[in-house]
């Protein structure tokens, strides 16, 4: 037998004999991985279309986070089924810190509405909440409705004649629209699109009469005169739209705070040292003045969770709250 083959076999045998020891301890390999993390670009999967408000925010965040970690953060838009495709994809990736998901309240709603989806919000590694963002009730710039009262009156006068747009079944815009219709006692038709960036074009074309895009998408379109804002879904009026009332104000209720939240998730069982490394880098990135100013200008509020564990608790609390919203307003996927 050639000497080279013998040497190769001896090397393979030594490798196999040492595997159980390494697997049993795991400490040296893990320590090396943490000390050298990240050693290559990180992929951030964003469940929103390129060019929309949430996508632009994610790219700004990726730029700052990349500087903190010393590696590029590559944003990958994986749009479809109101966030389901993105979540299912990331849930199947290795828990090595190189694939992250922009997880959101939408994913919690999707699991509640469609239990058979192939991901569980509770099973992800919850690294950090980024912040919250209200939605904005908007109508087309040429719409005859200038107040929530006028919109409600028209819907009551002709039940079923008004359509509202969303970025898909179970999306934040769908939840807001259904909750609004239920609270106002109106019958409106839900028109789901493939992504939230299609809400404003549908209003401009007249295919729908109102919608609830998140503030990051709505505020620029309001500023350029394409749509008109009637209300915001936050508990308080937002700095970017100080003259626009809250939905609770407009309808004289106290239970219509419907803020969306987002954060960084990783596949299940990401090693705790890597979670800690990512959380610390995210805290530094989210403290960046320029990033905070950009988020504020688009109607979002940066509110990072102080620990990964607190974000996990928040996801559990939000699941219970979202279940109540869905049940109370009889929201279904049909």
Secondary structure by P-SEA (a helix, b strand, c coil): ccaaaaaaaaaaaaaaaaaaaaaacaaaaaaaaaaacccbbbbbbbccccccaaaaaaaaaaaaaaaaacccbbbbbbccccaaaaaaaaaaccccccbbbbccaaaaaaaaacccccccccccccccccbbbbbbbccccccccccaaaaaaaaaaccccbbbbccccccaaaaaaaaaaaaabbbbbbbbcccccaaaaaaaacccccccccccccaaaaaacccccccccccccccccccccccccccccccccbbbbbbbbccccccaaaaaaaaaaaaaaaacaaaaaaaaaacbbbbccccaaaaaaaaaaaaaaaaaaaaaaccccc
